[in-house]
């Protein structure tokens, strides 16, 4: 009897030990168990970088782990996107980027991308959205799109515009096409570099986001006025018809990322997008929180945007960078 009791006790102890070991394994493997890297395809201090760092900080607070922002500017975000596409799909390498640029526009203007936007990434959730605006130098006598059109025509094909990203390039090229203008595009690594070139007279105009509100803003790239920039005329008011070009940010992981990790990140980021702190911080920058477009819904929205930008690229005959 004692022998049987001893065997039973030994069995119970072994079972309890297995449970403890399994629980410890679960705790060790629970996401996240180490530092996280957020990859951004823009230089430090740029508008997209500020957005990424805001959500990275929220991720740090929610996860209890260090979150490193890895700036990989260049090739209109393709370098950063490729870095994430090639990473392990474990949730520790994250891409925060404007999907309109990295997926929709780049798919339309690059013949060969080093990744497949829909196949090589796992969409997590949406973050923020913003219009762009046509800008000239502060001291410029140009006060409207009509003035800008007349000025460019007066330069007999010698006008120049800057572009730090693909939506800026596409917007300028679509404007040129619809207005029958000639102007040469000059690429820059960041919005700040483009603003500096505009102030120095190196370019005559460029299409900017609203992050720094530098230069004189002539018109937005969307049909209606924006609540975060009510003083700037809409595209329709400025005579730019069929303009509905805006930037929208989201979060992505490499393909085949675990669903539980995707869901956890989406929940944290949706909380951040809904936070009053986010609204207050981004309103002066022209960004509006855009939360809750998760997973397959974000993928479907991306497909729709890719189709739209393919049409824009064909109409404007946007050159490959």
Protein Blocks (a to p, Z undefined) as FASTA:
>chain_A
ZZmmmmmmmmmmmmmmmmmmmmmmmmmmpccfbdcddddfbdehiaklmmmmmmmmmmmm
mnopacdddddeejhhmlmmmmmmmmccehpaccdddfklmmmmmmmmpmbdcbdfklmp
ccfbdcbdcdddddddfklcbfbfklmmmmmmmnnopaccddfbfklmmmmmmmmmmnop
acdddddfbfklmmmmmmnopambdcddfklogajdfbdcbfbdcfklmmbccfklnopa
hiacdddddddddehiafklmmmmmmmmmmmmmpmklmmmmmmnopacdehiahjlmmmm
mmmmmmmmmmmmmmnopacZZ
